[in-house]
């Protein structure tokens, strides 16, 4: 077969570049992991101004002989948009300049003590168990295992999580850091809670989102429903309490039920089961209650390329790890109708994620 048939050399070389870009895209991921591991964003931030390679090497306590390697790492991360370059004057000669490296909005999200910070989330996503399980994707298609994660480890992700406390702690920190992004727009969500007095955050982890809501709306009564071992030692407050339980069995009654990044981790059948439990929990509220979902909505025609790609990466991650999926609007609608809800409203307010209000 002649692959040149109908294609010029330039087009084939472009195809080669595209192929190599995805073949080596893991290199970019590992460079980002290295930057987080080394604490480069915090070093630049604490430096108070753009940092030169010699200054960065000194702050990293790296042998000066590796300066060239640090430069090459930073060059790729600058290209990827995690850092920016600028000219800075040498201390001993104002007329001579060196390249200085500064933060960008992306790397500012990696600062450990910033609010919000996504550093714990990035560290958790680079955990060997997640990276390694994705290597079994191709092999998994020829097995009867539920997920590639199960193919790799012989157990489900949730069981693995409960059996590995260090990873469990890292994963919970990741979810808290991800939830912290809601602080940026929680003040814009007041209309979402109008007419409501109570909310149950289903699968709410250690209560990061519920705590934001309870602090923003002091008269609101919030409950976090989570697995007993997650919430057993968490203290209640005047308008926030923790309940151990199983969302597939029962959900406490409330005006609103919140599901943040819960349904994307489950199959359609399990989502419908959970949604039906949600509907039961709000059914006695004269149909004034609702389910509030924060999750990804894939918009094939409306999402710009980078945003759509990030959503599709998440979709495959859900397939690899937990047999879940990211859904298009028509797929969300199907779940809502089959669970007995009448209508819904989608507002793309959380970046990659949307706010979905679902009504009985």
C-alpha positions, 0 to 999 in steps of 0.5 A: 500500500502506498500511503503517498497516494493522494497525499503530498509530502507536506501533508504527511509530515504534518500527520507525522508531527500530529502523531508524535505530539500525542505519542509524546504528550505524556512527556508534557504531563511528566514535566508538569508533575516535575514542576509540582514535585520540585515546587517551582511555582512556589519558588518563583512566587516566593522570589517576588519577581521573575527568577533566572535559571541560576537563581532557580537552580540555587533555590532548588538546591540542584547541582549547577551542572544541571542548569542546562536541564532545568532550562530545558524543562522550563522551556517546555513548560513556558511553551505549554503556558505554565510559565512566562519569560521576561527580561531582567537586569543582571545585578552586577550590570544594569545594561545586561539582561537575562531571561527571567521566569514568571508565573501564569494563571495556570501556575498560580493555581499550583501555589500550595497556599493560594486560594484556590489551589489545584496542587493537591489535585494535580499530585493525586492525578499523577499517582502511579495507580491512575497513570499505570491503570491507563496503560491497560486500556487496550488490553482491557477491551479483550477482557471481561473486567469492569474497568482497566483499573480492575485489569491492572490491580484486580480490584475496583478503584473504590476498594483500592482507595479504601485499602490504601490510606495514603492515596485515600488521603491524597485523593480527598485532598484533591477533591477539596482543592477542586471544590475550592474553585467554586469560591470564585463564583459562589457569590454568583449562585445566590439565585440558585438557592432562593426559596430553599432552606436546606441542602444535602450534599451527596457524596460531599467528601469532607464537606468542602462545598457544603461548608462554602454554601453554609458560610455564604448562606448562614440561614441555610441548613447543610448536610453532607451524606458520605460513606461512614468511614469518610465522615465519622470523625468530622465535627458538625457546626450550627448549620452543617452536619455530617451523616454516614450512609449510602446514596443508593439506599437513602438520601435525607430529605431536603429542599435541594440535593447537590451532586458535585462530580458524582454522577460522572463516576457511574454508569447510566443505570446507577445514575438513574438509581441515585437520581430516583433517590434524590427525587424521593428526598425532595418529593414532599416539598410541593415540587419546589425542590430541585437537584443541583448537579455540578458536572461536565457537559460535553458540547460537541459544537460549542466547546473550543478545542482545548476545553473539549479535549480536556473534557474528552480526557476526563471521559476516558479517565472515567472509563479507565478508572470507574466505568463512568462517563462524561455526557452530552446534554441529550444524554443528561436529559435521558437520565433525568427523564428516566428518573422521573424529573420533568425539566432541567436548566444548564448554566456553564458557570464552572469552567469545564463543569456546568451547573445543572438544575433538575426539577421534579 
